Amino acid sequence: MTDFPIIVRPKEKTRLDKYLYKSGIGISRSQIQKLIENGNVLVNDNPTKSHTILKYGDKVFVDYKKPQPFQAKAESILLDIIFEDEDVIVINKPPGMVTHPAPGHLGGTLVNALLGHCELCKDTDRTRPGVIHRIDKDTSGLLIFAKTNVALLGLSKQIEARSVKRKYISFVWGKLPSAEGTVNAPIGRNTIERKIMAVTPLNSRKAITHYKVINKFKYITEIKASLDTGRTHQIRVHFNHIGNPVVGDPTYGGRKQLPGVPVEEFNNIMGIISRQALHAAFIEFIHPISKEAVSFSAPLPDDMQQLSQYLSTSLKTSLSDSLNKTSP
């Protein structure tokens, strides 16, 4: 165990968890919050809460095990490469694969696979070389990685400016209120279950999702979604919030039988899709070296194709309209 005292000298009122995170303790804010919840952090010799406001002269005692540093290692894993040159590589990530190593997932990640294929920019965290952005483990689709420092800088600026265009294909439960629409609702940590996200006014950030209906089926709607913001689990949280959870989503209501859905149909659908039916199908960005706009698309993975086929043959409605699923 590693422990040390901190004498607080904040210039302004600061929450305990934020202060510890900025102090350079070396662990994430969520890990700090867990330490506080478990009583491993004392303020003036007393256990306290994450939201406690510190004042000048407070003595904070932290008791924790310092994580051992590790570095992502190359592994021989098959990759679905959509595009590659000397600076950039675009990958179609399969569902079930984590983007980069983290506690609990030190191997078998997309970064491990990439390191077994090529050099990635090392001017990033050792566990996340070349990583520009991420998608959830059980979300499939397109990701960009930087192979050089110049590419990393250029692509990171585009991500920060939200100029990278990304579109997703998803199947959601129920009918949407209109053929096109926008969900504008702030997202933050669920106040009860801290590991998941929620639409909440508390400690949240602005989140905007646009959608367009592609196909209408009985009980399910296929949509194309795009984001103005990039919050954790944004699409999944937003559609659950409006009463149309992503089909198959185990965290945000997608594996609960909705009223009016026959048991047999629900079981058939759950038998086809074992994860959230969400796919990053299209991406467009400015190439950091050539400065030209480039765009790429990826077809639906097998499970979502099977779901689409089942819905088209068994649950098709006369109101459906078909569009290109991977076009911008």
N, C-alpha and C positions, 0 to 999 in steps of 0.2 A: 504494500500500500504506500502511496505517496501522499503526504499531507503538508500543508503550509498555511501560515496566516497571511492575510492581506489587510493592511490598514487603509481604509477607504478615504480617498481624497477627491471626490467628484467635484467638478465645477458647477454641476447642476443636479437636480433630482434625477436619480437613475434607478431603474428596477434592478433587483439582485441578479436575475438571470442574465440581463443584458450587460451588466457591469462585469460579471465573471467571463462572459463570452469575449468581451473587448479587452479583457485583461491579459489575454494570451495564454489561457489555461491549457489550450491545445485540444479541446474536444468541442463537439457541436453544441448548439444551444439546447437541442432536444435532450442530449445526454446530460447537460448541466441541470435541466429541469428535472430529470429523473433522479439525479443525485440529491437535489433539494427535496423532492417528494419522499425519498427513502431516508431522509434525516442525516445525510452525509455532509450537509452544509450547515454550519452554525453561524449566527450573527450575534456577537456579544455573548457567546456561549449558549445560545438558545436556538432550537430548530425554528425554521420559519418557512415562508412561502416564496414562490418564484417572483410574485408581483410586489414583494416587500420593497419599499422605497428606502434606499440607503442614505445616510447623512454623514457629513464630514466626521471622521474619527471612529466610525464603526469598525469593529474587528471581525473579519470574516474568516472562518476556518473551513477548509475544504479537505475532505478525506476521500481519495479516489485512487484507483489503479490506473496508472498511466498506460495508455495503449501502446503496444509495441509497433514500431514503424514497419511497414511492409511495402513492397514494390510489385506492381503488376508484372507477371511473367508471361512469356510467349507460350502459346499452346497451339497444337495442330487441330483446328476446328474449321469445318467447311464454312465458307462465307458466300453470301449472295451479293456479289459486287455489281452495282448498277453503273458506276462510273469511277474511273481512277486515272490520275495523272501524277506528276511529280510532287504536287502540292496538296491535292485534295482527294479524298476517297468518299464515295457515297455508298452506303450499305442498306440493304433491305433486311432489317432485323426480324428474325422469326419470333413468334410469341413464346414466352417462357424463358427468354434469355435476358439476363441483367446487362445493362449497358456497360458498367465498369465495376471493378472490384470494390467491395465495402465489407465491413464486419458481417460475417455470416455468408458472404459470397466472394471469397477470395480467388476463386478460379471459375472457369467455364463461362466467363463473361465475354461480351463482344470485344472489349479492349484486349483481353487475353488472346482471342482469335486473331485480331488485327496485328498484334505484335508478332504472331507466328507467320504473318503474311508480309509485313512491310515495316518500315520505320515510321514512327509517329512523332509528332512534335514533343520534345521533352520539356519545353518551357511551361509546364503545367504541373499540377500535383502528380506525384509518382504513381498514384493509383489510377489517375485519369489522364494519361498522356493523349493529347490530340482531341480531347472531348470538347465539342462546341455546345451541344445541347443533349438532352436525354428524352426518352419516352419510357413509360412504365414497363416493368418486366413482362407483363402479359398483354401489352399493346404491341402490335406488329407495325413494321413499316420503315420509312426512310430516315436515316440519320447521316449527318455530315461529320467527317473527322478531318483534322488538319495534320498534314505530314511535315510541315515546315513552320518555323516561327512567324514568317511573313504571312502565311495563310491563316495561322491561328489569330494573329492580330486583326487581319482584315475581316475574317468571318465573325470573330467575337464582337467587333464593332457593329456589324449588321444585326447580330442577335440582340445586342443591347438597344439598338435603334428600332428594333422590331420591323426591319425591312425585309427579313427572310419570310417568304410566303409559304405557308404550310396548310395543306387541306387534308382532312381526315374523312374516311368513310365509316359510318357506324350504323348499327341496327338498334333502335330504341323501342321500348314497349309503348303501345298505345298510339293514339292519333295526336298530331301536333296541331296547335290552334290555327296555323296558316302555312302556306306553301314555302314561305321564307320568313325568317324572323331573327331576333336578337335576344339573347339572355344577358342582361347587365345586372350582375349581383356580386357583391364582394365575397371573397373567399379567405378563410383563415382556418386555424386549427380548431377541430371540434372541441368544445369546452369540456366535454366529459371523456371522450376517447381521443387522446392526444395524438395517436398514430394516424388518424384519418382527418380529412378536411371537411369543411362544411360552409354553406352560405351563412355568414354571420356578420353583424356589425362590430364585433369585438375583436380587436387586434387583427383586422383583416386588410386585404389589399384589393384594389379595383380589379374586376375580372369581367371581360366581355367576350362572348361567344356568338358567332353568326352561324346560321344554318339554312340549308335549302333542302327541301324534300326531293328525293330521287324516285322512290317507289313507295306505294302504300299497299300493305298486305292486311289481312285480318289479324288484329292484335298487335301488329308490329309495323314500324315505319323505317325505311332506309333513308339516311340523310347524308349530306355532305356538310362538314363543319369547318370553320376557320376561326382563328383566334386573333384578337387584338392584343391580348395579354398572354402570358405563359405561366399561369399558376399551377401548382401541383394538383394533378387529377382534375384539371379544370372542366373538360368536357363531361367527364363522369359525374362530377359534383353538380354541374349546372343542370344536366338533364334529369338527374334524380330530383333536384330541387323543384323543377316544374312538373314533376309527376310522370316523366318519361325516362326511367332509368335505362342505361345501356344494357341490352340483352346479355345475360350471362355474367354480369358484373357481381362478384361475390361480396364486395365491400359496400356498394352503393345501390342496393335494392334490385339488382338485375337478375337475381336467382330466387326472387320471391314471386309466387303466383299472384298475378293481379286479378281483381274481380272481373268475371266475364270470360276468362281464359280457361277453356276446358282442361281438365287434368291431363288427359291423353295428349293434347297438343303441347301443353307446357312440358311434359316429360319428354316428348319427341324432340323439342327444341333444345332442352337442357342436355339431351343425349348427344346433340350435334356440336354444341359450343360449350366448352368447359371453362371459358375465361370471358372477359369483356369483349364484345364484338366491336372492336375499335382498331382501325388501321390507318397509319399515316401514309396516305396514298400519293401525295404530290408535294414537291418542294421546288422552290425557285429562289435563286440568290445571285448576287454579282460575284463572278469568279474573282478571287482576291488578286490574281496575277494578270489575267487577260482583261479584266474589268468588263467583260461581257456578261449579259444576263444568261444564265443557264437554268434549265428546268428538267426535272426527272419525275417519273411516275413508277409506281409499283402495283401490280395486280393484287387482288385480294388473296390472302393465304388460303390454304385448302379448307380449313374449318369454316371460314366465312363464305367461301364459294359454295360449300355444301349447304350451309344455312340458306344462302340466297336461292339455290336450286330448290330446296325443300319448300321455301316460302312461295316461290314462283309456280310450282306445280300443285301444291296443296292448299295454299292460303292466299292465292292471288285475288285481287279485287278489281272491279271494273274501273276504279278511280285511279289506278296506277299509271305512272308515266315513267318511261325509261330514259336515262341520260348516261353519258359516258362516265363511268365510275372513277376514272383516274385523270380526267381532263381538268384543267384549272377552272 
